[in-house]
Amino acid sequence: MSDAMTVITTVYNGQRFLSAYAENLVQTLRPQDRAILVDDGSDHQVSFSETLRNDQRFKLITANRIGRGAALNLAIENAQTDLIAVQDIDDQSLPNRLAIQAKFLGAHPGALVFANATSDAHRLGKSRPRRIAPSRLYLGNPLHHSSLAFHRNVWEQASGYATDLPCCIDLDFYLRASCKAGAALWQLGIPLIARNLDPSRRYFASIPSPAYHATLQTVLDHYRNKVPVSHWTVLAVMRRKLVHLKGPRA
């Protein structure tokens, strides 16, 4: 299997991030790698600089407003490599990210492989890869979608990203890939991305809280009986019962 990767990114009204995104990927992509940016119906159509237009590694797809899940699927459909890496428009990949994740996928082709961010707290002894039980996601999602890499076969077997969700598309894909494609979730435990944590500039920070929590519950309920039972499942049930007993906060 070739270790070439395609970095996929979607953008909606995020032209202000394009310059930093381009500068980062020009430095990050190896000669065999590619990058696809899908403009998901921005009010002012995204355009590449002359430098990117002349760089054969980059491809810009302009779409109508189809939603992020459909835009991610569109990017993967147009990828010419077997390996896919996700990067949010306002995050950055570290220089060695693609080589490290490609090597891991060479040994674990059925995995969804994640990495830490430079802003994550360092935990002594936690730098080795660790497998994450899907049921762990019922206590919270510790995985950065912007650090995800996988083989397109996993995406195909999982039937792609959901196209009918307003948010939580990443969590739905992790559970969908685990349940439908038998994908294992792995976290490398080393920082391979730098995240934008500024709430005023965070690209995906504008989702209304009620919509987020309602969608989150819908996603978790959908896969609840399909996720293998583990100690994380027990903890999630205990927490739900505790919240129910305490009732809503005033």
Disulfide bonds with the S-S distance in Angstrom:
none
